[in-house]
Amino acid sequence: MNFRDLSWGALCFYYRSAGDRKYCRIMGDESQFITRLRRAPQDITPEEFEQKVILDHVNIESYDVLIGHRLADRLIEKIVELHPHSSVLENVSLLDCDFQNAEIAESVGRIYSSLCSVEGLWTTGVSKIAHLLNDRLLAPLNLDMSSHFQLVDGGPGHMQWLAILQQNAKEVANDFRARGLPGTPEEFLSNKLGYSQRGCRKSLVKYLDEYFWLRFGDNLPVPPPWIPDAYQLVTS
């Protein structure tokens, strides 16, 4: 993948998601929720987690699942248990992650497998919650992308997905540097699309997710098959 294709994915997803307001709300600077979730998850109440993560971010609407499985309570318990593992990964990004490192591989695998064990949570929900714990490393994954890449169900599939994304991330980063652009791909796109001004600096992982969501979730070509030419539109 090159930076141009990633940029088209980011631009198209911006309009598809109406500015990705829900994501920016939970990840933005104005909310300390993510900081507390990552560093002191025991301070998050099940009620707050249910509203901000399960209903607004993961978007689970089945009250049978929410109440019958005590989903918010069980997830908070899991995240508290996983805190030693998520802390190990706090400063690790997809670009610099060494999956051959036993400690890192164990922590990543433990996060996914533990969240997958929570009844009532599907692949997409598991990956979205993991993403909140480290948005620079842990990537969202939906069923369409999992099917396209023939990923193994459960935790192993998420690990396979990270390996695929890491290769694409390296290609994008190398292409970005070759173009002589300032900063990093994610900083550049966040500034150009106005996310930074709203206190939400998206990660390279998130932009890769948006690209693949459009390609294999919506089955749309990226870049688009036709792009308006400003000169032709003005002179015609």
C-alpha positions as CSV (number, residue, x, y, z in Angstrom):
1,M,0.0,0.0,0.0
2,N,1.2,3.6,-0.7
3,F,0.4,6.8,1.1
4,R,-1.8,8.1,-1.7
5,D,-4.2,5.1,-1.4
6,L,-4.3,5.5,2.4
7,S,-5.1,9.2,2.0
8,W,-8.0,8.4,-0.3
9,G,-9.3,5.9,2.2
10,A,-9.1,8.5,5.0
11,L,-10.8,11.2,2.9
12,C,-13.6,8.8,1.8
13,F,-14.1,7.5,5.3
14,Y,-14.3,11.0,6.6
15,Y,-17.5,11.6,4.6
16,R,-18.8,8.1,5.0
17,S,-18.7,8.5,8.8
18,A,-19.8,12.1,8.9
19,G,-16.5,13.2,10.3
20,D,-16.2,10.1,12.6
21,R,-17.7,12.1,15.4
22,K,-18.4,9.1,17.8
23,Y,-14.8,7.9,17.5
24,C,-13.4,11.4,18.1
25,R,-15.7,11.9,21.1
26,I,-14.3,8.8,22.9
27,M,-10.7,9.3,21.8
28,G,-10.4,13.1,21.9
29,D,-8.4,15.2,24.4
30,E,-11.5,16.6,26.0
31,S,-12.4,13.2,27.5
32,Q,-10.2,11.6,30.1
33,F,-12.0,8.4,29.8
34,I,-9.4,6.6,27.7
35,T,-6.6,7.7,30.0
36,R,-8.5,6.2,33.0
37,L,-9.4,3.1,31.1
38,R,-5.7,2.4,30.2
39,R,-4.1,3.4,33.5
40,A,-6.7,2.9,36.2
41,P,-9.5,0.7,34.8
42,Q,-10.6,-0.2,38.3
43,D,-11.9,3.4,38.6
44,I,-14.3,2.9,35.6
45,T,-17.9,2.0,36.7
46,P,-19.8,-0.6,34.7
47,E,-22.5,2.1,34.0
48,E,-19.9,4.5,32.5
49,F,-18.3,1.6,30.5
50,E,-21.7,0.5,29.2
51,Q,-22.7,3.9,28.0
52,K,-19.3,5.1,26.5
53,V,-18.0,1.8,25.1
54,I,-20.7,-0.9,24.7
55,L,-23.5,1.4,23.5
56,D,-21.7,4.3,21.9
57,H,-18.5,2.7,20.5
58,V,-19.2,-1.0,20.0
59,N,-22.8,-0.3,19.4
60,I,-24.4,-3.4,21.0
61,E,-28.1,-2.8,21.1
62,S,-29.3,-6.1,22.5
63,Y,-30.4,-5.5,26.1
64,D,-30.6,-9.3,26.6
65,V,-26.8,-9.4,26.0
66,L,-26.1,-6.4,28.1
67,I,-28.2,-7.4,31.1
68,G,-28.3,-11.2,30.8
69,H,-24.6,-11.6,30.4
70,R,-23.7,-8.7,32.7
71,L,-21.5,-7.6,29.8
72,A,-20.3,-4.3,31.2
73,D,-19.3,-5.8,34.6
74,R,-17.5,-8.8,33.0
75,L,-15.6,-6.6,30.5
76,I,-14.4,-4.2,33.2
77,E,-13.3,-7.2,35.2
78,K,-11.3,-8.6,32.2
79,I,-9.7,-5.2,31.5
80,V,-8.6,-4.9,35.1
81,E,-7.1,-8.4,34.9
82,L,-5.4,-7.5,31.7
83,H,-3.9,-4.3,32.9
84,P,-0.4,-5.8,33.5
85,H,-0.4,-6.9,29.8
86,S,-1.8,-3.7,28.4
87,S,0.7,-1.7,30.4
88,V,3.5,-3.7,28.8
89,L,2.2,-2.4,25.4
90,E,1.6,1.2,26.4
91,N,4.5,2.6,24.4
92,V,4.4,0.0,21.6
93,S,3.1,0.9,18.1
94,L,2.3,-1.3,15.1
95,L,5.3,0.1,13.2
96,D,7.9,-0.7,15.9
97,C,6.2,-3.8,17.4
98,D,8.4,-7.0,17.4
99,F,5.9,-9.9,17.4
100,Q,8.9,-12.2,17.9
101,N,9.4,-10.7,21.3
102,A,7.9,-13.2,23.7
103,E,6.6,-10.7,26.2
104,I,4.9,-8.5,23.6
105,A,3.5,-11.5,21.8
106,E,2.1,-13.0,25.0
107,S,0.5,-9.7,26.1
108,V,-1.1,-9.1,22.7
109,G,-2.4,-12.6,22.5
110,R,-3.6,-12.6,26.1
111,I,-5.6,-9.4,25.5
112,Y,-7.4,-10.8,22.5
113,S,-8.0,-14.3,23.9
114,S,-9.3,-12.9,27.2
115,L,-11.7,-10.5,25.5
116,C,-12.8,-13.3,23.1
117,S,-13.8,-15.4,26.1
118,V,-16.5,-12.9,27.2
119,E,-19.9,-14.3,26.1
120,G,-22.0,-12.0,23.9
121,L,-19.0,-10.3,22.2
122,W,-18.2,-10.9,18.6
123,T,-15.0,-10.4,16.6
124,T,-15.8,-6.7,15.9
125,G,-16.6,-5.9,19.5
126,V,-13.5,-7.6,20.8
127,S,-11.2,-5.7,18.4
128,K,-12.9,-2.4,19.0
129,I,-12.4,-2.7,22.8
130,A,-8.8,-3.9,22.4
131,H,-8.2,-0.8,20.1
132,L,-9.2,1.5,23.0
133,L,-6.5,-0.1,25.1
134,N,-3.8,0.8,22.6
135,D,-5.0,2.5,19.4
136,R,-1.5,2.7,18.0
137,L,-1.1,-1.1,18.0
138,L,-4.4,-3.0,18.4
139,A,-6.6,-2.9,15.3
140,P,-10.3,-3.1,14.7
141,L,-11.4,-6.1,12.7
142,N,-14.9,-6.8,11.2
143,L,-16.3,-10.1,9.9
144,D,-16.0,-9.0,6.2
145,M,-12.2,-8.3,6.6
146,S,-11.8,-11.5,8.5
147,S,-13.5,-13.5,5.8
148,H,-11.6,-11.8,3.0
149,F,-8.2,-12.6,4.5
150,Q,-9.4,-16.0,5.7
151,L,-8.3,-15.4,9.3
152,V,-8.6,-18.0,12.0
153,D,-11.5,-17.4,14.4
154,G,-10.8,-16.0,17.8
155,G,-7.5,-14.6,19.2
156,P,-5.2,-16.1,16.5
157,G,-7.2,-14.3,13.8
158,H,-6.5,-11.0,15.4
159,M,-2.8,-11.8,15.6
160,Q,-2.8,-12.6,11.9
161,W,-4.6,-9.4,11.2
162,L,-1.9,-7.4,13.0
163,A,0.8,-9.0,10.9
164,I,-1.1,-8.0,7.7
165,L,-1.5,-4.5,8.9
166,Q,2.1,-4.1,10.0
167,Q,3.3,-4.9,6.5
168,N,1.0,-2.3,5.1
169,A,2.0,0.2,7.7
170,K,5.6,-0.2,6.8
171,E,4.9,0.3,3.1
172,V,2.9,3.5,3.8
173,A,5.6,4.9,6.2
174,N,8.3,4.2,3.6
175,D,6.3,5.8,0.8
176,F,5.5,8.8,3.0
177,R,9.2,9.4,3.7
178,A,10.1,9.0,0.1
179,R,7.6,11.8,-0.8
180,G,9.4,14.1,1.6
181,L,6.3,15.0,3.5
182,P,6.6,16.5,7.0
183,G,5.9,14.6,10.2
184,T,4.2,11.2,10.1
185,P,1.4,9.8,7.9
186,E,-1.1,9.9,10.8
187,E,-0.2,13.4,11.9
188,F,-0.4,14.6,8.3
189,L,-3.8,13.1,7.7
190,S,-5.2,14.2,11.1
191,N,-4.2,17.8,10.4
192,K,-5.5,17.9,6.8
193,L,-8.8,16.3,7.7
194,G,-9.3,18.5,10.8
195,Y,-9.2,15.8,13.4
196,S,-6.3,17.4,15.3
197,Q,-8.2,20.6,15.6
198,R,-11.0,18.7,17.3
199,G,-8.5,17.1,19.8
200,C,-8.4,13.7,18.1
201,R,-5.1,12.6,16.6
202,K,-5.9,9.4,14.8
203,S,-3.3,6.6,14.7
204,L,-1.9,4.9,11.6
205,V,-3.7,1.8,12.7
206,K,-7.1,3.6,12.6
207,Y,-6.4,5.0,9.1
208,L,-5.5,1.5,7.9
209,D,-8.7,0.1,9.4
210,E,-10.7,2.8,7.5
211,Y,-9.0,1.9,4.2
212,F,-9.8,-1.8,4.6
213,W,-13.3,-1.2,5.9
214,L,-14.1,0.6,2.7
215,R,-12.4,-2.0,0.5
216,F,-13.7,-5.2,2.1
217,G,-16.6,-4.0,4.4
218,D,-18.3,-1.8,1.8
219,N,-16.7,-3.4,-1.2
220,L,-15.7,-0.1,-2.7
221,P,-12.6,0.7,-4.8
222,V,-10.0,2.9,-3.1
223,P,-9.1,5.3,-4.7
224,P,-12.5,5.9,-6.4
225,P,-12.8,4.9,-10.0
226,W,-13.4,8.5,-11.0
227,I,-12.2,11.8,-9.5
228,P,-13.7,15.1,-10.6
229,D,-11.2,17.2,-12.5
230,A,-11.4,20.8,-11.4
231,Y,-10.2,22.3,-14.7
232,Q,-12.8,20.3,-16.7
233,L,-15.6,21.2,-14.4
234,V,-14.8,24.9,-14.6
235,T,-14.4,25.0,-18.4
236,S,-17.2,22.7,-19.4
